[in-house]
Amino acid sequence: MNSEAKWAEMARQFQETLESSMQNMGSPSVLMQGLPRAVDALPALQFDPTKLLEIQQAYIKEASALWNKGLSPEVEPTAASADRRFAAEAWHTNPLAHFSASSYMLNSQALMGMADAVEGDEKTKARVRFAVEQWLAAAAPSNFLALNADAQKKAIDTQGESIAQGLQNLMHDMRQGHVSMTDESIFEVGKNVATTEGAVVYENAYFQLLEYKPLTAKVFEKPFLLVPPCINKFYILDLQPANSLIRYAVEQGHRTFVVSWRNPDESMQDKTWDDYIEHAAIEAIQVTREITGAKTINALGFCVGGTILATALAVLAARGEKPVSSVTFLTSLLDFSDTGILDIFIDETAVKFREMQMGQGGLLKGQDLASTFSFLRPNDLVWNYVVGNYLKGETPPPFDLLYWNSDSTNLPGPFYAWYLRNTYYENNLVKPGKLTVCGQPIDLSKLDMPAYIYGSREDHIVPIQGAYASTQVLQGTKRFVMGASGHIAGVINPPAKKKRSYWTSDKLVATHDQWLAGATEHPGSWWSDWSAWLKRQAGKQIAAPKTYGSRKYKAIEPAPGRYVKVKA
């Protein structure tokens, strides 16, 4: 088949495959249980003809050059050489393997170009691009033993031992229900992760409240409460002593409390967003005040924890109560206008399906949610481990963050269905009076306490523009800070590491792009900037307590408590 005919056939297959894929793209579906979507009117894909012609001409030229190089006994560097999937020497000393990798890279470039040439609305274009990226990630020759020269070489060098070990790894992962990203046998919650000293001082059906032992002779009079996301476990904020935000807060002199969410089972399958606001977030605020005797506290919400915290504060404001004197939001969405790549999973059909499936009861399994987030970065968080674990028979190195990432949590169905419709789909939280939560109309503009808002520059879960949008919602004095890196690595960046950088500006303008144009970059961690800000909100210093809890709320068990140890 000549190059022109091959191109025409590729274009035909591209459209057929995409149209088939698009029929399954409407819900948190392709990645979350492959749920089908009933498409009322699937638009026919149209391409920009000028771009298609440019792609075709470039493809024919590069394919001809590659074929000519393939006839040469000498292997020359190509685009594949720079891709870490094909970086091993075996890919370049074997002409056939090198040609296979180079052909794949050429085809990938052409197909992604075709995805970019699709004409239509932004959501359709994003869905097409995502489908092509998933397809290409799965089809890489590195994912198949018959094509992976590096895995073949290892099999020969180990006399087949790597293949035997790979099969054992595969059986192990099938039993545990997920691909191993790290050596999970190395870690144990409470033993070598989540080790900051403290105690459980309160618990109910939704959460345990942890209080941490002071590390300073005096503490600030206003206690500090952290509300982590309930879609995963709190100890991302307390992995190791050297990178623990919780320990850092304690070291700065804050009497620190943390919500440790219960991992829902069938007994919680009917719990709602209102339940989590009333019986968890609001309850945690109240118990923290009662234990410490403080009139007001400082609070922090991380990711979904920030959305929960803001909703709880809006409920309290509607009741005429303002028990939180300052609030910190870390990579949190209040205005869901810009949700990044996750938007491709959300439409009316998807939301209705979830409401029918679990809106009145049921559980969203933690592994479904974890798989979805992993496939947002398929080469890094899926296929990389498939190749290493199974084709090469390797055990991934111990990494506390990836252990936490695999320690998934369930969600109650009604909670999830409400959250999906009212935040990601309809963006109702920022519409004053649109929502009633715990019997109160919600108006986030009533939150007028000082706010510290942090966003990560490369965050694919909470896009930086989405994080910045909170500055236009909250009405108190605000400070916005942008950190380098992503959703987790940007947040967990202790000052002692002297890594990355952060940006600040005292002028809060309409958009993030305008803000960034006037921002100043600083080397190192944003933690120091936040700590200085929080100390100004924390009041005077008083003697640190000698015991956990209070006369009414006595220590129940040592931190990190039972709830965080429950597996999904």
C-alpha positions, -999 to +999 in steps of 0.1 A: +000+000+000+015+034-010+017+063+014-014+081+000-035+050+003-022+043+038-031+079+048-066+076+034-072+043+052-059+058+084-082+088+081-112+065+076-103+043+105-097+073+127-132+087+122-149+053+126-130+046+158-136+080+172-173+079+165-175+045+182-155+058+212-175+090+215-207+069+221-191+058+254-176+092+265-206+109+281-204+099+317-176+092+341-179+062+320-151+049+298-129+048+328-155+043+355-171+009+347-174+016+310-210+028+314-228+032+281-242+066+270-274+070+250-264+096+225-294+115+212-276+131+182-240+123+178-225+149+156-205+138+126-169+147+130-157+174+106-121+183+101-104+215+092-093+207+055-063+230+056-049+213+087-057+178+073-037+186+042-008+198+063-009+167+084-011+145+053+018+161+036+040+160+067+030+123+073+039+112+038+072+130+040+082+116+074+069+081+066+090+080+035+121+092+054+115+067+081+111+039+056+143+048+039+161+049+072+146+016+081+164+000+052+197+012+066+217-011+090+226+019+111+200+031+137+197+069+138+181+089+166+144+098+160+116+112+181+112+078+198+146+083+214+133+111+235+103+092+248+111+074+281+090+044+270+116+037+243+147+052+260+163+018+269+193+008+248+176-023+236+151-002+216+180+014+197+203-015+191+175-036+176+167-020+142+132-037+140+123-025+175+136+010+167+115+011+135+084-001+155+088+027+181+095+053+154+065+042+134+043+044+165+056+079+173+049+091+137+014+076+137+008+092+172+018+126+159-005+123+129-035+111+149-031+138+176-029+163+148-061+149+134-077+152+168-067+189+169-081+194+134-116+183+145-141+212+142-168+216+168-175+229+203-147+228+228-162+198+248-165+177+217-129+185+207-117+177+242-135+144+242-120+135+208-085+144+220-089+124+253-102+093+234-072+095+210-048+099+239-062+068+256-061+048+224-025+057+217-014+051+253-028+016+252-015+008+217+022+016+224+045-012+213+061-010+247+030-025+263+034-058+245+060-084+252+062-094+216+072-059+206+090-046+237+127-051+230+138-041+265+115-066+282+127-093+258+163-086+266+156-088+303+138-122+298+169-135+280+193-120+305+174-136+334+167-169+316+130-163+318+129-154+355+115-119+347+086-135+329+078-158+357+080-130+382+058-109+360+031-135+360+033-136+398+030-099+400+000-100+377-017-127+398-010-106+429-025-074+414-056-093+402-062-105+438-058-071+453-079-055+426-055-028+413-022-023+396+006-019+421+023+015+418+047+009+447+057-019+471+027-017+493+042-042+518+067-016+529+041+008+544+016+006+573-006+035+583+004+046+618+037+028+616+057+046+589+030+069+574+006+091+593+029+090+624+025+125+639+017+120+675-019+127+686-052+111+697-087+107+685-108+130+707-142+126+690-159+103+666-193+097+650-206+077+620-189+101+596-155+110+609-130+109+637-115+141+650-078+139+656-059+163+680-021+165+677+004+168+705+019+203+707+056+206+698+059+241+713+056+254+748+030+278+737+003+276+711-019+302+694-052+308+711-072+301+680-071+263+671-065+251+636-089+226+619-080+208+587-107+193+565-092+169+539-110+155+509-133+126+516-125+110+483-092+098+497-075+096+531-062+124+552-027+112+556-016+128+523-011+157+547+010+135+571+030+110+549+064+114+566+077+138+593+098+156+567+069+163+544+039+164+568+018+196+565+001+186+598+034+183+616+045+216+601+014+233+615+020+219+649+057+230+648+045+265+640+026+266+673-010+258+661-032+236+682-040+213+653-071+192+647-078+170+616-109+153+602-103+117+594-132+105+573-148+071+577-144+048+547-181+043+538-196+008+538-231-004+531-244+011+563-236+046+549-250+040+514-279+064+519-259+093+533-262+127+515-243+159+510-264+175+537-254+147+561-217+153+555-221+191+560-242+189+592-228+158+609-192+161+598-179+196+588-201+216+611-198+190+638-160+191+636-160+229+639-182+228+669-163+201+687-130+218+681-144+250+696-158+231+726-126+213+733-104+244+731-129+269+746-122+292+716-149+315+703-136+312+668-111+289+650-090+289+618-098+262+592-083+247+561-100+227+533-081+207+508-096+197+474-131+184+479-126+192+516-125+229+506-158+226+488-173+208+519-158+234+542-171+264+522-206+249+521-206+243+558-195+279+564-223+292+542-248+271+561-235+286+594-235+321+579-272+316+569-279+306+605-262+338+618-231+320+630-194+328+621-173+304+641-144+304+617-123+336+616-100+327+587-101+300+560-075+284+538-084+267+505-058+244+489-065+233+453-102+236+459-131+244+435-159+267+447-167+280+412-169+250+389-168+270+356-134+255+347-130+219+357-103+210+332-102+175+317-128+161+341-154+182+322-154+156+294-171+131+316-200+153+326-233+159+308-270+155+315-270+118+305-241+110+328-256+128+357-290+113+353-275+079+350-256+083+383-288+096+400-308+066+387-280+042+397-272+055+432-290+087+439-313+070+464-287+046+478-255+027+470-218+031+470-193+045+445-165+021+449-131+037+457-113+017+430-135+031+403-127+066+413-090+058+417-089+042+382-105+073+367-078+096+381-051+072+371-063+072+335-061+110+333-023+103+331-023+068+315+014+066+306+026+076+340+000+060+363-011+029+343+010+016+314+043+024+331+034-001+358+019-027+335+053-028+316+074-028+347+053-051+369+043-077+343+065-076+312+097-070+332+088-087+364+099-057+385+087-046+419+080-009+419+102+010+445+086+021+478+070+055+475+047+068+503+027+091+480+018+063+456+009+040+485-015+067+496-028+070+461-037+033+460-054+034+494-088+043+480-121+052+497-157+047+488-184+074+486-221+072+494-241+072+462-266+100+472-236+122+483-218+116+450-249+121+428-257+155+445-221+166+442-219+156+405-250+176+395-247+207+417-210+213+413-194+199+382-225+200+360-247+229+371-222+249+391-249+258+416-227+266+446-218+300+433-254+310+425-268+328+456-299+311+469-299+284+442-292+256+467-307+247+500-283+227+522-292+216+558-324+237+555-305+269+546-302+289+513-265+289+503-247+321+494-209+319+493-206+357+490-216+358+527-182+343+536-163+375+545-135+361+567-099+364+555-090+337+530-058+322+518-063+305+484-037+283+469-036+267+434-010+245+417+002+256+382+001+222+366-029+208+385-050+186+362-077+180+389-083+216+399-070+238+371-052+269+382-079+291+367-105+272+387-086+277+419-082+314+412-119+318+405-125+315+443-110+350+446-141+363+427-165+345+450-154+352+485-158+387+499-133+390+527-097+400+524-079+374+502-045+363+493-039+341+463-007+321+458+003+298+430+027+270+435+047+250+409+038+214+400+005+195+403-024+187+425-004+168+452+032+175+446+025+212+445+008+211+479+032+187+496+063+208+493+080+214+526+104+244+529+133+222+540+134+206+506+141+240+489+123+227+458+101+244+432+088+280+436+056+300+441+041+332+428+024+360+447+007+393+439-013+417+461-035+427+433-065+404+427-078+410+392-106+394+372-087+364+357-057+343+366-039+353+334-041+389+344-030+381+379+000+361+368+012+389+345+017+410+376+029+382+400+063+378+415+081+344+416+098+333+448+121+302+451+111+274+475+079+264+492+047+284+496+043+269+531+064+297+546+042+324+530+011+306+543+025+301+578+033+339+581-003+347+570-019+321+593+000+334+624-015+368+618-050+352+620-042+331+651-044+355+680-021+356+710-001+327+723-011+307+754+004+278+773+001+245+753-023+220+767-009+191+787-035+165+777-057+157+746-093+167+744-112+181+774-133+169+803-162+163+780-142+149+750-116+125+762-090+107+741-104+076+725-074+060+709-040+071+695-038+089+662-042+081+633-072+062+646-093+032+633-112+049+605-082+057+583-070+021+584-102+007+569-097-005+533-123+001+506 
